């Protein structure tokens, strides 16, 4: 499998997370100092605490996505590394984060690192369990499962419109979104989910099974990959 990653973007966003976390801690400490030291500056202390809290959450948000090792792109690379060179995966090189271009089609890969039990029942996603830190992230750092049944189709439409705009002469197939849970501490009960939902170790099986009936011709596949590959 060929891997194309926007390393520059990863380094930049990781740095943003580090700076935001440090700045948030400094401002929080400053706010607490003001509140204890200067009783007549309570309003300023509250402003500092709110700003510090916002910065710390921004740092968590960026750090979780760009500073965590292994990162989502590294998880996906490891899971799919044995696929042949007809497959190309693009991380942060297109309008969507992770795109796999394969003979079996265009795959929109949506990684989640949540732990615990993930269920889909009666049109609702639920996440249960996980350690204290995971529950804290869900509450304060926007780490809940959200509504992937809405996000995934929207993400698929974004990449399809992008490719059709730049490659108008090609018949671009409908991208296939897949939710991929990367933690080995997750339990999935999502058989009724409208979007294929798998653990990381089962992702390759999904791709390989679909490869039995290619949906992209050889020339179309090459044209898409040539367009997406960085120029040399």
N, C-alpha and C positions, 0 to 999 in steps of 0.2 A: 504494500500500500504506500502511496505517495502522500507525504504530510507537508502541508504548507501552512505556516503559522505566522501571524503578525506579532513577532517578538517585541517590536518597538512599542506597540500598544500595550502589551502585557506589562512591560517594565514601567511605562508611564503610569498606568492605573495602579500598579502595585505601590509605586512611590506616592501617589496621591493618598492611598489608604494609610501609609505610614505617617505622612505629614499630618493628615487629618486626625489620626489617633493621638499623636504627640501633642498637637495644638489643643485638641479637646481636653486632654488631661491637664495641661497647663492652665487653660481658662477655667476649668472646674475648680482646680486648687485655688486659683486667684479669687474666684467667686466665693468660695468658702472662707477664705482669709478675710475678705472684705466684710462678709456677714458677721463674723465674730469680732473683728477689730474695730469696725466703724458702724456703730448702731444707727447712725443717721444716714447711711447709704444703702439701706436695705433694697431699695428698688434697683440700684446698680448691681448689687450682688445677685439679685434674681435674674437680671438680664445676662450677666456673665455665666450663671449656672445654666440657663437655657441655651446659650450659644455653645458652651462647652459640651452640653449633652448632645446637641445636634451634630457637632463636629465628631464626637466620639462614635455616634451611630453611623455617620458617613464613613469613618475609618473602618468600622466593623463591616459595613456593607461592601466597601471596595476590597478590604483585606480578605474577606471571606471568598470573594470571587477571583481575585487576582494574586493574592499573596499566599493563599493556602496551598500546601504541597501534599500530595500531588494536586495540581489544578484540574479543572474539568477537562481541558484539552488533553492533559497527560493521561487522565483516566481513559478517555475515549481512544487515544492512540494505543494504549496498552491492550485494550479489549479487542481492537481490530487489526493489530499489527501483522497477523498472519494472512490477511487478505492479499490477493495478488496485485500487480501494478496497474491493472485496469481500474482499480479503485483509487480515488484521490479524496482526501479529507482536507477541508479548508477551515482553519480556526481564525476568526476575526479578520478575514480577508474579503468578506462579502457583507451585504447589509444585515446578515444574520450571524450569530456567533459561530455555529458549527454546522457545516454542510458537507455531506458525503455524496460524491458523484460516482456512481457505479453503473455497471451494465444493467442492474436490476432497477435503476431509477435514481431519482434525487431524494436523498434522505435528510430531513431536518432533524438533527439530534438535539434534544433538550435535556441536559443533565441536571439532576437534583442530588444533593448530598444529604438529604434528611435521613435521620435514623428513626427507629420505632416502627410502628405499624401504619401502613398507608392503605386506606380503603376507598373504594368508589361504590356508593350505594345510593340508589334513588336520586341520581343526578347530583350528588354532593361528594366532594373529596374531604377526607378527614385524616388527620395525623394524630396518632396517639403514642404515648411513651417517649423514649429518648431521655437522655440525661438532663441534669439541671441546666447545663450550659446550652444545650439545644433548645430547651423551653425558653430560656432567656432570649436567645436569638430570634425565635419565632415571635416573641412579644415585642422586642425593641429594635430588631435589625431587619425587619421585613423578610424573615426567613420562612414564613409559612408556605404551605403547598400552593395556595392561591387557587386560580382557576385555569389550569393547563388546558382544559377542554376548549377554552376560548382563546388562550394565548397561542396554542400550537397551530390551529388553522390560520390565524392572522400572520404568524411568522412564515408559514408556508406560502401564503399569498404574496408576501413581501419579496421573497426570493424569486418566485415565478414571474412577477411583474418586472423585476430587475433584469432577469435573463431575457425575457421577451422584448424588453426595450432595447437591449444591446445586441441581441441576436434575433432580429425580427424574421429572418428567413428560416429559422429552425422551428420544428415542432417540439416545444418544450413540454414534457410530461408533467402531470400534477405531482408536486413534491409530497413525500410521505413523512409526516411527523412521527417521531417516536420519543416517548418519555423514558429516560434512562436514569435509574437510581444507582448511584455509584458506591454507596456505603455497603459494606458487608454486614452491617447491623440493621438492615431494613427488612421488613416483612411486607409483602405485597398481596393484597386481596383486591385485585382490580380487573377481574375477568370481564365485568360488564362495562368497563370504561370505553368511551367512544374513541379514544386514542390508544394505540398499542403502548403498553406500559411494561417495561422489563427491568430486571436487574442488570448490572453491568456485564456479568458473566454470560448472560443469555443474549446479549445484543448481537454478537457475531452469528449466532444461529439464525436469528431473524433475517439478517442480511443474506446469508448463504441460502436459506430456503427460498427466498424471493429470486435469487439469481438463476433458478431453474427456468424462469420465464422472463428473459430480458425485456425491458420496456424501452430501452434506448438503443438505437442502432449504433454501429461502430463509428460511423462518420459523425453522427450527432454527439456521441460521447466525446470524441476527440475534439470537436469544435468547442464544446462547453469547457472542457479542461484547458484547452489552449487559451481561451478567453480569460479564464480565472487564474491561470498560472502567472506568477509575476514575470515581467519581461526581464530578459537577461542582457 
